[in-house]
Amino acid sequence: MSTPTVREQFLVISALGANSMELTNVLCRASHENRCSVISTRLSRHGEYSALVLQISGSWDALARLEGTLPGLAKKHDFIITQTRSAAQEIRPQALPYVAYVSSVYRPDILNELCQFFSDHKVELENLTCDTYLAPQTGGTMLNATLTVTLPAGTQISWLRDQFLDFADALNLDALIEPWRPQNP
């Protein structure tokens, strides 16, 4: 990814629609046609709908043109769209990325408890993926969650790891926390 220029600005678009390919295609094409660039995107399916989040970059006038086209596209393609201007992500060179993996029998409070643990320890959440499924043998609902977090500078990693594992044991969670590693294609 190139370093943004001073004049470059950002727009975050959140869209919800029934057809994930159409949703993605329409919004990426609109970005390109308005001389904007897609910087990052996430798509996930939730029941019969797909949620798409895009970070778009461009000059202020290009983003303004794109913003003007979004309501019409949403109506034409039956999407729900929200948008907001954003600044570039602040650089945190001292932050350490870690990944926490959690697996357990599903309970509605697990995600709240995980987020509260990290919040109490001043750890920032970068990414969260959570899925439920039926266990093959028992038919009970299971939960798998992956949290990418950034540890603030000065965090004693071994102490935080011990705290997290004790926390997970107390809630009967199968959990692991380890340094984040880039995925090789």
Sequence and secondary structure as in RCSB ss.txt:
>XXXX:A:sequence
MSTPTVREQFLVISALGANSMELTNVLCRASHENRCSVISTRLSRHGEYSALVLQISGSWDALARLEGTLPGLAK
KHDFIITQTRSAAQEIRPQALPYVAYVSSVYRPDILNELCQFFSDHKVELENLTCDTYLAPQTGGTMLNATLTVT
LPAGTQISWLRDQFLDFADALNLDALIEPWRPQNP
>XXXX:A:secstr
     TT EEEEEEEEES HHHHHHHHHHHHHHTT EEEEEEEEEETTEEEEEEEEEE HHHHHHHHHHHHHHHH
HHT EEEEEEE      TT EEEEEEEEEE  TTHHHHHHHHHHHTT EEEEEEEEEEE TTT  EEEEEEEEEE
E TT  HHHHHHHHHHHHHHTT EEEEEE      
